[in-house]
Amino acid sequence: MSELFFDPAFLLGELGLAALIVVLTLADAFRKPLYQLFNGTTQLSELEYRNRQAGWLTGIGFVIVAALFIYTNKLTGGEPAILLHNSLKAGGGLLIGKLVILIAGILTLLLSIRYTSIESIPGIDYYLLLCFSLLGALTLIAAENFIMLFLALEMMSIPIYAMVGLKRYNPRSDESAIKYLLLGGFSSGFLLLGISFLYGATGSLVISDVLTSLSFPTIELATPQALFGALGLIFLFIGLAFKVSLVPFHAWTPDVYEGAATPITAFMSVAVKLSAFAVILKIFAGSTSFGGFDSILVGMLGFFALITVMYGNSVAIVQTNVKRMLAYSSIAHAGYMALAIAPMTHTVDAAKAVLFYGIGYVAMNMLAFGVLIYLTRQNHYCETLDDLKGVARKFPGAAAMMTIAMFSLAGIPPAVGFVGKIQIFMQLINAHMYITAVIALLFSFVALYFYINVLVVMYMKEPDTDKTIESSHQFPVWVAMAASALLIILLGILPTPLLNWSQQWASILF
Amino acid sequence: MAGQYLPVLLLVIIASFTVGLILLLNALLGPKAKQRNDFPSKYTPFECGSDMLEDNNKRVSIRFYLIALLFILFDLEGILLYPWAVVARSIGTVAYIEILIFIFFLAVAFIYAWRRNALEWR
């Protein structure tokens, strides 16, 4: 791996995204002249017309950024490098992670184009915030330095605090934005405290240096250095666990997921979670073993992960709101992902299992939320189980999509969720944590109940007459749903390419 | 050795002199209060701004929030230019290009704020 100060060839995608942000900002600044320039003979309202304009502009930008990522790979010959004095890693397998996060952004965009008009959200502000958040996530998974890590984490989170509150006339949305902001700030405090303890213990902010000097066999366990190192690692873990919503740091999740605009909920539940997990993997599951401290970490991680799986899956059963149900299910899924690294084997396989699960989770959660967005109409939210009654008769396509999503979330073959769960449980079994594996497995049977319940309501209940109005301009939502469904099935039947990709991504984290 | 503190001493002398002069001029030329009620604000610690003791649950107009945000925009720009100016000559052209990029991004943000009517007191 080469060390360079700065080489734009490695960061083409990020630079492209930054350029897109500038273009969008200027387009928003001059939106009135632009609107008058392009306004043909359209029957749309000004807001809707602008939202579509902004949506397509952002979409073209995202496609160009995706192309730049692929071009970067060609330009650098797939070789990773460390840039800016040990601040950023770039290139190589990391490009896979960046592409996955960008794809999550593109799917969010496709789901948002119509939804923003329904909710009277000013589209271009929304897309700008989405771009900022994406740039933060892309930097976060590449960060090699704690300062860069913290900056990227905030760059990813702060736009999301604002996006959650974008349904300005809805008190629930305001409530969830404030809740997320306060708890997010609280978790950032923990993260910073952890970083400062680690700096105090090791005298370095470069992640690999910190981990090397904390490989505990080399230092005495009862020294202040080891104590503050251990405290630092624990606080760092707590800060990151807030972001991925592990129990007991999950309390914000259901309220925020329910109050936010549905595409934002989808984005939060996949992109934020995946990039935060990439950081957890880099620090806790990396190649550096913490010696005697490892057994404490096994206990801590295993306990949190198992409690998370149990809590998420049991509380989801009693939910009548589908968004809340999916929030609890996302808590449970975070628990499964954390279970894979709980044995602290420090192998690429464990990281590979988590990343595989996370990438599969992008497709299935996007599909589940996509169906809810597809069924949302003007003045009619599709959020509760009652709203889904008998939807299969009027919208068989959407119901079929929901079936695929629910089967995958529940882990039924041939969906990608099944392969992901096998990877996770293999990690536990290889580490001889049989009881943990059995409990987690039993709770994934519990999960079967509430996932299948959605399908029962959709297919076997009588529909309400007033909730079956057709709506126009569903094409982008269809594209997003079809793409995710295709990914779920294809990767479920032929998981090998995705396994290879997550292997490449995992190996660069080490 | 002690000679390098001479500027500090000069500063102290000039500052004391200036302040003393202003106080003296105030005493000579300012309006005189015959009784306490003539100038009530003369008896507060600071003769301008808000009162020292007041309810801290006072409502503040949301418009100040926007002003504060914009202040950060310009403040950041100003404060980063100082360290840049110190090292700019020794780094050379690279520093010049980098600060231009930085100012460009701030300018974009400024144009955004301006076009979205954030600079108008509404």
Interface residues (C-beta under 8 A of the other chain):
Chain A: V22 T25 L26 D28 A29 F30
Chain B: F105 V108 A109 I111 Y112 W114 R115 R116
